[in-house]
């Protein structure tokens, strides 16, 4: 009969690897973990310990930071992109941890530069903020007492008492060799990058981990497939082996004409296309459209099933994302920011702007990369304004007719050459006051249908 979950294994029947994962999960957050320590304590080889720690990192129950080491952390499906964690800050500023490892996964809400008297400083410090300061030990202590982490600049140390306080409060105290201005700039840049990443949606953000997937297992039959299809209304199911790994996909085409008692492992399509939970929704949509499939198994690195995602769910996520406002400007956004719609053009699509000095490649002329980006973004804008927001670029051929000078007034004119429900082919011409300067032929796959 079809199954939708695996019974939990007892500790005695677990493999040594699974026992190590369970051991790591039982550790208190903030506990430092090492390959040698695990190997010694659990009497396994260092290779076995290393593999277990790496899988624990993928599961989100440990985090490894440069100059800090591997630490047991609170499990989270995905680190918040709205703010950096203290552990992220340590990486960004090339810092070393002096104490408070248990708070590395706490989210940083704001940072305060300690270039003022202590009384004034305390008015700006609150819980989960970060004080950036030099060798002012009293400021370190007061910040920790207020619930804030501390970043010491200039490579200075602090006292053992402050380090013990950081450990007791679970608030990181980090030291960086960089000066205060450099550190603040590095953190600010990282925060801005996180805002941009808010629009990047991963498979793990939209799939339901707690909802069992409808699956078949080795030993199930064609009759079981038809029974499950009748219950669910679906005609495509992952087939799992006895360890929960995806070994194939069973579809109505595979079952057609088969005897009812024929095992599914003889009928299924082997080596099915799967996805990892950390790939983007856009990538999954492209794979599903290109391969003509409506359901994609999501697996871990051992091909064990985590869940399934449907084409409808993927496209809906892309539509919702497309309706959200921009959270930050990417390089592409900056390049096309000055180009606005203008009258004329085939189908009413034409964009005009000025070639800014920052677009320069060879001194005095616009770089070929910028010209390609301008034409590509003009095509994307035309498709979006035509009401077909979900698309993937398949190919682009670019022709550079002559150099384009800086400060030239440019016109971008995309034209549809071919259009169907699933594909589009466009020509884009880039012109200045002299005439055509570059052209591109672009093919894309439309995924709204």
N, C-alpha and C positions, 0 to 999 in steps of 0.2 A: 504493500500500500504506500501511497505517497507520504512524505514526511515534510515537516516544516521546521524542525529544529533537531539538534543533537543532544542526547542526554549527557549531563555533566559527568566527567570521569572522576572516579575516586582518586585520592592522593596516591594509593598504592598502585593504581594502573597508569598513572601519569608517567610520561617519559622523564628522564633526568632534566631535559631542557625545560619542560613544562613545570617541574618542581622548582627550578631556579626562578622562573618568572613569578610563581606564586610567592616564593621567599622574598623577592624584591618588592612585590606589591604590599607585603606585610610590614615593610620597613617604615619608620616614621618619616614624614616629609622633612627635608633638610639633612637627612643622613647622607654622608658622603659614601660613594660606592667605588670600588676599584676592582679590576680584573683579578689581581693577585689576592685581594681580600676575599672575594667570592670563591675563588678556586680553593683557597686554604680552608675557609669555614665550611664549605659544602663538600670538600674532598673530590673535586672534579678537576679536569685539565683546564689550563688557562684559555685554550681555544674554545672549550664549551662555555666557560664563563663569559668570554668576549661576545659570543653569539647571543647569549641570553641578555646581556646588557644592551646590545644593539637592538634586539627586538623590543625590549622594555622602552627604549627611546622612541621607537616607532609607535608604540602603544600610548606614548605620552605620559608615562609614569616616572621616567627619569629624564633629566636634561643634562647635556654635556656642554660646558662652556670653556672656551680657551682661558688658560691661566687660572681656572677655578676648579675644573675637574667635573666628575659626574655626580649628580645629586638627585636623591629621590624627591619628586615634586608631586603636588596635587594633580591628579589627572584632569585634563581638559581636552575636549574634542578638537579645539583649534584655538590657538592663542589669539586673544582679542586684537583686531587690527586698529581699533580706535585709539590704542595707547601702547606704549612700550612697557615691557616688564623691566624690573631692575636687572635681571640677567641679560636682557637685550642691551641695556645701557652699558653693562660691563664689557660686552663684546665690542660695542661701537667705539668706546673710548680706550680700547686695548688695556682694560683695567685688571687688577688683581683683587681678589676678595680677601678682606682682613677679618671678617666675621659676619654672622647673620645669614648663613647659607639657606636657612629655612624660608627666607622671604624672597628668594630670587624670582619666583614666578608671580609675585604680586605686581599689579599693574601700576605704573607711574602715572599720576594725574597731572602733575606740574612740577617744574623745577624752579628753585630759588637760588640766585647767586648771592653768596654771603659777603657782600662788599659793604657792610653797614654795621652799626653797633648792635650788640646782642639783643637789647630790648626791642629795637626796631625790627630786627630779623625775625623774632618770634611771632610778630604780627602776621607774617606772610607764610609761616610754616604750619602745615596741618598734616593730618594722617595721609600716608601714601604719597607725600610730596618728596622731592629730593633736594637736599641742600648741597650746593656746589661751593666748596670753600677750601682754603689752603690749610696751613698747619695751625689751626685754632681749636685746640682740644676741648675747651669749654663749649664752643659752638657744636662740636661733634656730639657731645653728651646731651646738650639741650635739645638738639634735633631728634635724637633717638627717643628721648623722653616725650617728645611731642608726637611720636608715631611716624617720623620721617626717616628715610634712608639718607646716607651721607656719601658724597663723592669727594674725596680729597684730591686736589690737583697738585701738580708740581712734584709728584713722587714722594710726598711726605708720609710719615707713619703716624700712628696715634698710640695711646697708652694701652696696656693690657686691660685696664679697667673698662675702657670704652669698648674694646673688642668683646669682653665678657657681657657687657650690656647689650651689644648688638645681637649676640647669640641668644641671650635671654628673651629679648623682644622679638626675635625673628625678623630683624630689619637689617638689610645688607649695608655694610660699610665697605666701600670700594676705593682703591687708590689708582690714579692714572698719572703717568709722567707728563701729560700735556698741561698747558696753562689753562686758566679758567675760560678765557675767551674762546680758545680752540675747542675745548670740551663742550661749551654751550652751543657752538656752531654745529658740531657733529651731531649732538642730540636733536637740535632743531631740524636739521636736514632729514634725520631718520624719522622724526614725527611726521614731517611733510610727506615722505615716501609712503608711510603707513596710510595716510589719507587717500593717496592715489590707489593703493591696493584694496581699499574698501570695495571697489567695484569689481574686483576679481573674485568670482564665485567658484568654489571647488565642489566636486561631487559630494564630498563629505558634509558640505553645508546644507545640501538639500535632500540627501537620502535619509530614510528613517532607520536608524540602527536598531531600534527596539522592536521593529515590526518584522516578524519572521517572513522569509521569502517562501513562495510556493515552489517546491523543488521535487525532483524525483531522485531516487538512489539506485545504486547498483542492486540488481535483484528485482526491482520493480518491472512491470511488464507494459506492453502496448495497451492492455486493458486499463491499467492504472493511469496511463497517460490520458486516455479518453475520459476516464472518470474525473480526473483533476481538471481537465479542460472544461467539462460540463459544469463543475462547481465554480470555477473562477471566471470563465469566459475568455481565458487566455489560451494561446496555442503555442507557447514557447516557454520552456522551463529548463533551468540549469539541472544537470545531472551530477550528483556528488558521489565520490567514492567513500570508503568506510572511514576516512580521516577528515571528511568534510571539505575535500578539495574539489574544485570544478573540473570534471574530466570530459564534459561534453554538453551539448545543448540538444534537447529533444523537441522537435516541432511536428506540426501536423503533416508536413511533407515527409518527414522521416517515418512516421507511423502509418502512412497511407498504404493500404493493401497488405499490412502485416497481420500475422496470426495473433490473436489476443494474448497468448501466453509467451510471446517472444520477448526476451529481456531487453530493456531499453539500452543496455550497454552495447548490444549488437546493432541497434538501429540508429543510435544518436550520431550527431555530427561531432567528430572529435576535434580537439585543439580549437575550441571556440574563442572568439574575440572577447576579451575581458578588459576591465579598467581598474586602475588603482584609485583609492579614495582621494588622493591628493592631486589628481589631474583637474584641469579647469573644465567647467561646464561647456565652454565653447569647443574645446578639443573633443569632448565626448559627443557633442552634437555633430561635429564634422565626421567623426568616425561612424556614427550611426547612419548619417545620411549617405556617406560614401559606400558603406557596406549594405545598405538597405535593410537594417535591422531595427526593431522597435523596442527591444529589451536588452539591456547590457548588464551582465553580472559584475559586481564590484568585489574585488578580491584583495587579500593581503599578499605579501611577497612570497608566501608559500602556496598561493592559489587557493587558500581557504576562503569560502564564501562569506562576505560581510553583509551583503544585501544586493538588491537589484535596483536599477534605475530605468525608467521608461523614456522613450523619445518625447512623449508629451510633457513629462516633468522637466526634462532638459530645456525644451523650447520655452516653456512657461517661465522658467528661471531666467532665461536670456531676455525674454520680453520685459519682465519686472526690472531686471538690471538696466536694460536700455532706457526705461522711463525715469530712472533716478538721475538726479543732477550730478554734475561732475564734482568730485571731492577734492581734486587737485589737478594741476596742469602737468601733463606729460610733455616730452620733447615734441611729439607730433602736435599736441595742442598749441604749444608755443609757436611752432612754425606757421600754422594756419590761422592763428588768432586774428591777424589783421585782414583776412580775406572775407569779404562780405558779398551777399547776393547782389547781382547787377542785372539790369534789363537786357533782354536778348538771349541768344544762345538757343541751341536745339531743344525744343520742349520747354523752353523757359528757364533752363539751368545754365547759369553763368556766374562766376565769382571773380572779384577783382581785389587786388591788394598791391602793396609795395614790397619789393625785395629789400629786406632790412640788412644792415651791415653784418649782423651776427650770422647771416646765411652764407657768408663768404667761404669759398674753398680756396681756389687759386686767387691770390689777392686781386680784388676788384671785380670778381665774377661770382655768381651764385654756384655753390657746389652741386655736383650732379646728384648727390644723395638727397639734398633738399628739393631739387626739382622733381625727383621721383616721388618723394613724400607728398609734395603739393598736389601732384596729379592723382596719386592714390587716394588722398583724403578728399579731393574733389569728387572722385567717383563714389566713395563711401557716403559723402554728404548727399549726393544726388539719389542714391538708393534709399537712404533713410527718409529723405523728403518725399520720396515716391511711395512711402508706406511699407517698404520691405526692409525692416530693420535687421532681421536675422540672416546673416550671410557670411560666407567664408571665401577669401581670395584663393583661387586655384593657380593662376599664373599671371605674370605681367611682363610684357616686352616693351622696353623703353628705347626711344630714338632721340639722340641729342643732335639737333640740327646746327646750332651755333651757340657760343657762350652768351650768358645773360648777365648784364652788368648790374652791380649793386645800385640800389635806389631806383631801378626801373619799375614802371607801373606794369603789373602783370595781369593777364586775363586767363582764367581756366575755364574751358568749355568741355564738359563731358557729353558724349552722344551715345545713345543706345544703338548697337549694331544688330544684336539678336537678343530676344527675350522670350523665355518660356516659364512655366510654373516653377521649375527647379534650377534653371541656369540663366545667366545673363552674360553678354559680351559687350564691352564698352570701349569706345575710343575717347581719349582725353587729349586735348590740344592745349599747350601752354604758349601764350603769345606775349610779346612786348610791343612797344610802339613801332618797331620795324616790321614785325610779322611773326609767323610761327617760329618758335625757338626749340620746342621739344614736343614729342608726342608719345603716347603709350597706348598699347592694346591690352586690355585687362579682361580676364575671365573670372567669374565668381559663381559660387553655388548658393542658391537661395534656399532657405530652410524654414520659411514661414508655413509652408504647406504641410 
